[in-house]
């Protein structure tokens, strides 16, 4: 199974949007907005797919996730 990895050279800061995966064993990717970086952990709000469409939105609930740098695929330009 192919996993997505970045070179780790992109600087990621608060308010950046990133493409992330929650584990190396899944092919599912998510869009998230970084809220805070603490050491090697990024606290972010993750957007969820709206039904069967290709549209993504933030949940009405405060869904915060902690993501390690190695699970960030790419920073949105």
C-alpha positions in Angstrom: 0.0 0.0 0.0 1.4 3.4 -0.9 1.6 6.0 1.8 2.0 9.7 1.3 5.1 11.4 2.8 6.5 14.9 2.5 10.1 15.9 2.5 9.5 17.8 5.8 11.0 20.9 4.5 7.8 22.9 4.2 7.3 25.3 7.1 3.8 24.9 8.5 2.4 27.6 10.8 -0.9 28.6 12.4 -3.8 29.3 9.9 -2.1 27.1 7.1 -4.3 24.6 5.3 -2.8 21.1 4.9 -3.7 17.8 3.4 -3.3 15.0 6.0 -3.8 11.4 6.7 -4.7 10.0 10.1 -2.6 6.8 9.7 -0.3 5.3 7.2 -2.6 2.3 6.7 -5.5 4.3 5.2 -5.8 6.0 1.8 -8.3 8.5 3.1 -6.9 12.1 3.1 -8.4 15.1 4.9 -8.1 18.9 4.7 -7.3 20.7 7.9 -6.5 24.1 9.1 -3.6 24.4 11.6 -4.6 26.1 14.8 -1.3 25.7 16.8 2.0 23.9 16.6 3.4 22.4 19.9 6.8 20.7 19.4 6.2 18.1 16.6 2.4 18.0 17.0 0.0 20.2 15.0 -3.4 21.0 16.5 -5.9 21.5 13.7 -9.5 21.7 12.7 -10.3 19.0 10.2 -12.8 19.5 7.4 -15.3 16.7 6.7 -16.9 15.7 3.4 -20.5 16.8 3.0 -22.6 13.8 2.1 -21.7 12.3 -1.3 -20.5 15.6 -2.8 -16.9 16.6 -3.2 -17.5 19.6 -1.0 -15.8 19.8 2.4 -16.7 21.9 5.4 -15.9 22.4 9.1 -18.1 20.5 11.5 -20.5 22.5 13.7 -18.8 20.9 16.7 -15.3 21.9 17.8 -13.4 19.0 16.2 -9.8 19.5 17.0 -7.2 16.8 16.1 -3.6 16.4 16.9 -1.5 15.4 13.9 2.2 14.5 13.8 4.3 16.1 11.1 4.9 12.8 9.3 1.1 12.5 8.7 0.9 15.9 6.9 1.1 15.2 3.1 1.3 18.7 1.8 0.7 22.3 2.7 -1.8 24.1 0.6 -0.1 26.8 -1.4 
